Amino acid sequence: MKERLLFVWKIPSFPILFLANFIFGLSMSFFAPFSSLFGIDEVGMSNIGFGLFMTIMAIGGVVISTIIAKKSDMQLSRKKILIFTSLTGMLGYIGFAFVRDYVLLAIIAFVLLGSAAASVPQLWAYAREALHHANVPKEQAPFIMNVFRMFFALSWTVGPAVAAWLLAAIGFKGLFLFVAASYGIGLVVILFFLKDIPKIAPVKKGVSTGVASYVRKPHIFGNLAAAMLLAAATSIHMLNAPQFVTKVLGGNELDVGLIFSVPPIFEVPMMIAVGMLATKLDNGLLIRIGFAIAAIYFSLFFFVNEPWQIYPLQILSAAQVSITSGIAISYFQDFIPQAQGTATTLYMNSTQIGNTVGYLMFGVLAEAMNYGNVIIIYAIFAIIALVCLILFGKEKQSANKSASFGMD
């Protein structure tokens, strides 16, 4: 194990990529767990208004990151893209620190944070291309990408708890300035320490990347639909949990921070284990196991009646994230190996669309029922996602035999 981890560390550019991945994860972990508290409690949005606000931000992420992905798979430098997205993230959160007008916040969310949403898929696409140029065996990619994802998880082991402390000490203004500073550090790291590398198989200008043709393939569409449904369930849970803890269970912001900090502690060793399994077992099987754990986790959440009872359940959350987020990137990148940016962004956009559906549904559901009953709805979403994945898993096996995944 030690030798394998040392090998990963020695791959060119990967130490810098690990650092950038940690920084981006830290930035996200400061905002995501407290987004509903910011919108509803700080800005004064209604449940529906907040759901619409998050939808606007998600749509911005889908639209802008899709445009960026197409450009990145041609000749546009991923380093330049990462510099741009880091800058927009920094400016976006500076805006969040000072602006409290709904319309202005929505514009900032769509344009600036929508652009910043491309940071993670582009960084992960860069990492996969770095593996190719380092001549790393293809069968080792899931393990290495899981280790890469582990650094993202590491940021969440401390991020939410630190954010809760910052929120209590200096409020949302200070918290968002801290997030902006994180993006600023990421900008400096990428600008001065990350090198440009050639595309694996750059798409020539004027040649269609065929995104629609990829999505029309049943096995790809089915897996993307399952990812979207699970993302919808996860986003409803992400927005509902802080309200459920503070308004139904009688907890506070520190409880929220600790709850979101528990899973990453377990995700780190689990991701290493899952990465090793992914080199020996079918990734499709592992993904289905992850979806099953997610369905169980969300269902058990309905039976919680005190904040402390959530802590042990977060181990299940860690297990499903270690699988569904850990090897999912490699799993979907193998769909379109000649266009890593497009493949990564297709997966990211499916989850982002799922987030959009979740944001809208949270607003509507929270307005119509109490936060405890909302849990039932997103648990059903997760169960449907599992069923969808199982059904299309058979299609994937058939597709593999005919090499329609493009893996041969």
Secondary structure by P-SEA (a helix, b strand, c coil): caaaaaaaaaccaaaaaaaaaaaaaaaaaacccaaaaaacccccccaaaaaaaaaaaaaaaaaaaaaaaaaaaccccaaaaaaaaaaaaaaaaaaaaccccaaaaaaaaacccccccaaaaaaaaaaaaaaaaacccccaaaaaaaaaaaaaaaaaccaaaaaaaaaacccaaaaaaaaaaaaaaaaaaaaccbbbbbcccccccccccaaaaaaacaaaaaaaaaaaaaaaaaaaaaaaaaaaacccccccaaaaaaaaaaaaaaaaaaaaaaaaaaacccaaaaaaaaaaaaaaaaaaccccccccccccaaaaaaaaaaccccaaaaaaaaaccccaaaaaaaaaaaaaaaaaaaaaaaaaaaacccccaaaaaaaaaaaaaaaaaaaaaaaaaaaaaacccccc
